[in-house]
Amino acid sequence: MNEETALRIRQTFDRLRHDGRPLTDIDQALMGAFERLMHGLSETTDGQITIVNLCTEAGVSRASYYRSPVAQAVKEILEAP
């Protein structure tokens, strides 16, 4: 992962932390798992950046992922040029 991508992840997740809505343990787990995957440090998956792998790494269901504000943040990060 390049420095620009790392900065984008930090900025996006920092914005989530300061948007007023408290982040749950699930949100925190998803953010940590996404960062590990992006750094190539997967613990339980093959390391591909997929929703299934992200949820597996975080230990949460896909339903929990889609209800989390982290889902929109991840989408924003991955869609950025």
N, CA, C and O of each residue as an XYZ file, in Angstrom:
324
protein
N       0.852     -1.163      0.000
C       0.000      0.000      0.000
C       0.901      1.229      0.000
O       1.893      1.298      0.726
N       0.531      2.188     -0.827
C       1.338      3.408     -0.893
C       0.920      4.401      0.189
O      -0.107      4.236      0.846
N       1.741      5.429      0.355
C       1.520      6.427      1.404
C       0.208      7.182      1.209
O      -0.471      7.509      2.183
N      -0.150      7.457     -0.034
C      -1.394      8.181     -0.321
C      -2.613      7.379      0.137
O      -3.552      7.937      0.704
N      -2.594      6.076     -0.111
C      -3.699      5.217      0.309
C      -3.772      5.142      1.827
O      -4.859      5.207      2.401
N      -2.626      5.006      2.475
C      -2.594      4.955      3.941
C      -3.161      6.241      4.537
O      -3.900      6.199      5.521
N      -2.820      7.375      3.947
C      -3.328      8.662      4.415
C      -4.843      8.747      4.217
O      -5.561      9.227      5.094
N      -5.325      8.284      3.069
C      -6.763      8.304      2.787
C      -7.522      7.452      3.806
O      -8.591      7.849      4.270
N      -6.982      6.297      4.153
C      -7.620      5.427      5.143
C      -7.678      6.130      6.491
O      -8.732      6.166      7.126
N      -6.563      6.686      6.931
C      -6.522      7.389      8.219
C      -7.518      8.538      8.256
O      -8.249      8.696      9.235
N      -7.553      9.341      7.197
C      -8.453     10.495      7.163
C      -9.921     10.060      7.181
O     -10.740     10.646      7.888
N     -10.236      9.048      6.412
C     -11.621      8.574      6.343
C     -12.065      7.998      7.678
O     -13.163      8.301      8.144
N     -11.231      7.172      8.301
C     -11.582      6.586      9.590
C     -11.588      7.640     10.695
O     -12.405      7.555     11.612
N     -10.699      8.627     10.631
C     -10.728      9.719     11.614
C     -12.032     10.501     11.521
O     -12.609     10.891     12.536
N     -12.488     10.723     10.294
C     -13.761     11.431     10.101
C     -14.910     10.629     10.726
O     -15.806     11.211     11.338
N     -14.888      9.308     10.578
C     -15.911      8.464     11.197
C     -15.904      8.610     12.714
O     -16.957      8.688     13.348
N     -14.713      8.644     13.279
C     -14.577      8.739     14.739
C     -15.103     10.068     15.273
O     -15.514     10.147     16.430
N     -15.095     11.096     14.458
C     -15.468     12.435     14.916
C     -16.816     12.912     14.381
O     -17.156     14.084     14.544
N     -17.582     12.040     13.752
C     -18.873     12.431     13.177
C     -20.001     12.516     14.195
O     -21.131     12.837     13.828
N     -19.727     12.241     15.448
C     -20.764     12.380     16.458
C     -21.368     11.070     16.904
O     -21.742     10.936     18.069
N     -21.478     10.100     16.016
C     -22.040      8.802     16.390
C     -20.923      7.957     16.997
O     -19.889      7.759     16.358
N     -21.112      7.455     18.219
C     -20.056      6.628     18.806
C     -19.881      5.339     18.013
O     -20.858      4.724     17.584
N     -18.644      4.942     17.827
C     -18.362      3.712     17.096
C     -18.438      2.520     18.041
O     -17.965      2.573     19.176
N     -19.036      1.459     17.555
C     -19.198      0.243     18.354
C     -17.937     -0.612     18.263
O     -17.016     -0.310     17.503
N     -17.916     -1.679     19.050
C     -16.810     -2.639     18.974
C     -16.743     -3.267     17.587
O     -15.657     -3.546     17.079
N     -17.903     -3.487     16.979
C     -17.946     -4.046     15.618
C     -17.307     -3.073     14.637
O     -16.517     -3.480     13.786
N     -17.642     -1.796     14.749
C     -17.045     -0.783     13.874
C     -15.527     -0.777     14.028
O     -14.797     -0.744     13.037
N     -15.058     -0.809     15.268
C     -13.619     -0.801     15.534
C     -12.949     -2.044     14.949
O     -11.873     -1.955     14.357
N     -13.593     -3.208     15.118
C     -13.041     -4.454     14.581
C     -12.947     -4.396     13.058
O     -11.961     -4.847     12.475
N     -13.970     -3.843     12.419
C     -13.959     -3.730     10.961
C     -12.856     -2.793     10.479
O     -12.185     -3.085      9.489
N     -12.664     -1.682     11.161
C     -11.616     -0.751     10.754
C     -10.235     -1.398     10.909
O      -9.381     -1.266     10.033
N     -10.028     -2.086     12.012
C      -8.753     -2.761     12.219
C      -8.504     -3.845     11.180
O      -7.395     -3.972     10.661
N      -9.531     -4.619     10.879
C      -9.402     -5.688      9.887
C      -9.121     -5.116      8.503
O      -8.303     -5.659      7.760
N      -9.789     -4.032      8.157
C      -9.558     -3.409      6.842
C      -8.114     -2.920      6.735
O      -7.456     -3.129      5.715
N      -7.633     -2.280      7.774
C      -6.251     -1.800      7.745
C      -5.268     -2.965      7.630
O      -4.294     -2.878      6.882
N      -5.511     -4.050      8.362
C      -4.629     -5.224      8.252
C      -4.631     -5.769      6.839
O      -3.574     -6.081      6.292
N      -5.816     -5.888      6.237
C      -5.888     -6.399      4.865
C      -5.147     -5.479      3.893
O      -4.422     -5.945      3.014
N      -5.334     -4.188      4.059
C      -4.682     -3.240      3.162
C      -3.163     -3.263      3.316
O      -2.437     -2.988      2.360
N      -2.685     -3.588      4.503
C      -1.241     -3.675      4.749
C      -0.691     -5.065      4.425
O       0.508     -5.306      4.562
N      -1.557     -5.972      4.001
C      -1.122     -7.323      3.673
C      -0.822     -8.169      4.907
O       0.004     -9.079      4.850
N      -1.482     -7.875      6.011
C      -1.225     -8.562      7.269
C      -2.425     -9.382      7.720
O      -2.778     -9.375      8.900
N      -3.046    -10.081      6.795
C      -4.239    -10.860      7.155
C      -3.868    -11.951      8.156
O      -2.765    -12.497      8.126
N      -4.806    -12.252      9.035
C      -4.570    -13.249     10.070
C      -5.267    -14.573      9.793
O      -4.763    -15.632     10.167
N      -6.434    -14.518      9.131
C      -7.210    -15.752      8.953
C      -7.678    -15.990      7.525
O      -8.333    -16.999      7.261
N      -7.364    -15.098      6.601
C      -7.830    -15.241      5.219
C      -6.638    -15.223      4.270
O      -5.485    -15.136      4.691
N      -6.946    -15.308      2.977
C      -5.886    -15.274      1.964
C      -5.388    -13.861      1.676
O      -4.468    -13.681      0.878
N      -5.983    -12.867      2.310
C      -5.503    -11.495      2.190
C      -6.127    -10.669      1.081
O      -5.829     -9.480      0.961
N      -6.989    -11.272      0.265
C      -7.652    -10.488     -0.773
C      -8.603     -9.489     -0.125
O      -9.181     -9.755      0.929
N      -8.754     -8.331     -0.775
C      -9.632     -7.288     -0.257
C     -11.054     -7.572     -0.745
O     -11.470     -7.104     -1.804
N     -11.780     -8.343      0.050
C     -13.182     -8.646     -0.248
C     -13.997     -8.431      1.024
O     -13.450     -8.426      2.127
N     -15.289     -8.257      0.867
C     -16.169     -8.079      2.026
C     -16.152     -9.334      2.885
O     -16.115     -9.241      4.112
N     -16.178    -10.500      2.264
C     -16.157    -11.755      3.019
C     -14.884    -11.840      3.856
O     -14.942    -12.176      5.039
N     -13.737    -11.536      3.251
C     -12.487    -11.583      4.003
C     -12.447    -10.527      5.099
O     -11.960    -10.788      6.199
N     -12.949     -9.355      4.806
C     -12.982     -8.287      5.805
C     -13.811     -8.724      7.012
O     -13.386     -8.552      8.154
N     -14.975     -9.279      6.764
C     -15.842     -9.734      7.850
C     -15.201    -10.895      8.614
O     -15.297    -10.960      9.840
N     -14.554    -11.804      7.899
C     -13.880    -12.926      8.548
C     -12.751    -12.426      9.437
O     -12.617    -12.860     10.581
N     -11.946    -11.518      8.916
C     -10.840    -10.959      9.702
C     -11.351    -10.230     10.940
O     -10.721    -10.281     11.997
N     -12.487     -9.554     10.813
C     -13.047     -8.786     11.929
C     -13.856     -9.663     12.881
O     -14.123     -9.268     14.016
N     -14.248    -10.856     12.420
C     -15.065    -11.739     13.251
C     -16.501    -11.274     13.382
O     -17.128    -11.444     14.428
N     -17.028    -10.676     12.297
C     -18.408    -10.193     12.305
C     -19.149    -10.733     11.080
O     -18.535    -11.200     10.121
N     -20.455    -10.659     11.134
C     -21.267    -11.113     10.001
C     -21.316    -10.032      8.923
O     -21.036     -8.860      9.177
N     -21.673    -10.452      7.731
C     -21.828     -9.469      6.652
C     -22.975     -8.515      6.957
O     -22.912     -7.342      6.590
N     -24.008     -8.990      7.612
C     -25.128     -8.110      7.984
C     -24.634     -6.999      8.907
O     -25.023     -5.841      8.757
N     -23.779     -7.355      9.857
C     -23.218     -6.343     10.758
C     -22.371     -5.347      9.987
O     -22.397     -4.148     10.266
N     -21.621     -5.851      9.017
C     -20.796     -4.968      8.193
C     -21.666     -3.950      7.470
O     -21.384     -2.752      7.507
N     -22.709     -4.415      6.819
C     -23.537     -3.515      6.019
C     -24.328     -2.519      6.870
O     -24.720     -1.463      6.374
N     -24.566     -2.841      8.145
C     -25.236     -1.899      9.045
C     -24.268     -0.870      9.622
O     -24.691      0.147     10.171
N     -22.986     -1.135      9.497
C     -21.968     -0.276     10.098
C     -21.642      0.911      9.186
O     -21.671      0.774      7.963
N     -21.334      2.064      9.767
C     -20.889      3.200      8.950
C     -19.537      2.924      8.295
O     -19.138      3.632      7.371
N     -18.845      1.915      8.762
C     -17.554      1.545      8.175
C     -17.750      1.054      6.738
O     -16.858      1.222      5.907
N     -18.890      0.458      6.437
C     -19.146     -0.044      5.082
C     -19.055      1.093      4.064
O     -18.423      0.937      3.020
N     -19.669      2.215      4.354
C     -19.607      3.360      3.437
C     -18.188      3.901      3.352
O     -17.733      4.284      2.274
N     -17.490      3.935      4.472
C     -16.111      4.434      4.484
C     -15.204      3.535      3.643
O     -14.374      4.033      2.882
N     -15.354      2.231      3.773
C     -14.551      1.288      2.995
C     -14.847      1.464      1.506
O     -13.932      1.477      0.683
N     -16.115      1.598      1.172
C     -16.499      1.799     -0.223
C     -15.852      3.082     -0.767
O     -15.330      3.097     -1.881
N     -15.892      4.132      0.017
C     -15.281      5.408     -0.389
C     -13.783      5.258     -0.618
O     -13.249      5.782     -1.596
N     -13.114      4.557      0.264
C     -11.664      4.350      0.136
C     -11.343      3.550     -1.109
O     -10.442      3.910     -1.867
N     -12.068      2.472     -1.325
C     -11.778      1.591     -2.458
C     -12.134      2.213     -3.807
O     -11.535      1.862     -4.823
N     -13.089      3.120     -3.828
C     -13.490      3.756     -5.089
C     -12.627      4.964     -5.453
O     -12.695      5.459     -6.579
N     -11.825      5.436     -4.513
C     -10.978      6.605     -4.786
C      -9.909      6.243     -5.817
O      -9.397      5.123     -5.829
N      -9.584      7.193     -6.670
C      -8.567      6.912     -7.698
C      -7.185      6.670     -7.116
O      -6.236      6.423     -7.860
